Amino acid sequence: MFYYVLKYVLLGPLLRLVFRPRIEGLEHVPESGPAIVAGNHLSFSDHFLMPAILKRRITFLAKAEYFTGPGIKGRLTAAFFRSAGQIPVDRSGKEAGQAAIREGLGVLGKDELLGIYPEGTRSHDGRLYKGKVGVAVMALRAQVPVIPCAMIGTFEAQPPGKVIPTLHPVVIRFGKPLDFSRYLGMENEKAVLRAITDEIMYAILMLSEQEYVDQYAAVAKAEEAAAKAAKAEKERKFPRLPSR
């Protein structure tokens, strides 16, 4: 019930007013039946903009940290995400990934739309990163189509770390459903899962026109953070002499 209050009364009208999103390809999202909507992930606002413009309810797999924050803010955030029907996902290991797949299959088993970001985390620099194969596993096991989706402009409107979004044109673009029925029964084949995931990411890339990086986003973030830490440590040990 709270989901529809957010969508039609509280949050949805506000998001439409602030972002004025342009929607393209909405006809590609099926009006009924289970399907996966797989998109790029550029901003915290992605979680809310897509549900606001879809006619059907969509359930996202959201990172567990949204549900475990400390203090009053953490409890309010957790309550908000639970009330909106989002599912917490622990991203800390292989078993956690299996749990996320089970949760996603549960949503699809109820003939609902499942939203997923194959990159596994938000892009920290606006580029599109390598997708994880969980989306392929779910598509094959549930025997459902995958609708690629591109969020365009949300990174400029609300990049990671920015609390209050700025006014910036936003486009939400859906592509034609991808059918992977030719691979049924092959969900345990690593090469097949990689091929399906890469096909999904390529479809998202064609819609978003982002720069693609053949590396997992989490790895790229960790490497960048390590490089910054090393640079800071070097400057601490060997400070520059003041110029005359």
Buried (B, 14 or more C-beta within 10 A) or exposed (E): EEBEEBBEEEBBEEBEEBBEBEEBBEEBBBEEEBBBBBBBBBBBBBBBBBBBBBEBEBBBBBBBBBBEEEEEEBEEBBEBBBEBBBBBBBBEEEEEBEBBBEBBBBBBEEEBBBBBBBBBBBBBBBBBBBBBBBBBBBBBBBEBBBBBBBBBBBBBBBBBEEEEBEEBEBBBBBBEBBEBEEBEEBBEEEEBBBBBBBBBBBBBBEBBEBEBBEEBBBEBBEEEEEEEEEEEEEEEEEEEEEEE
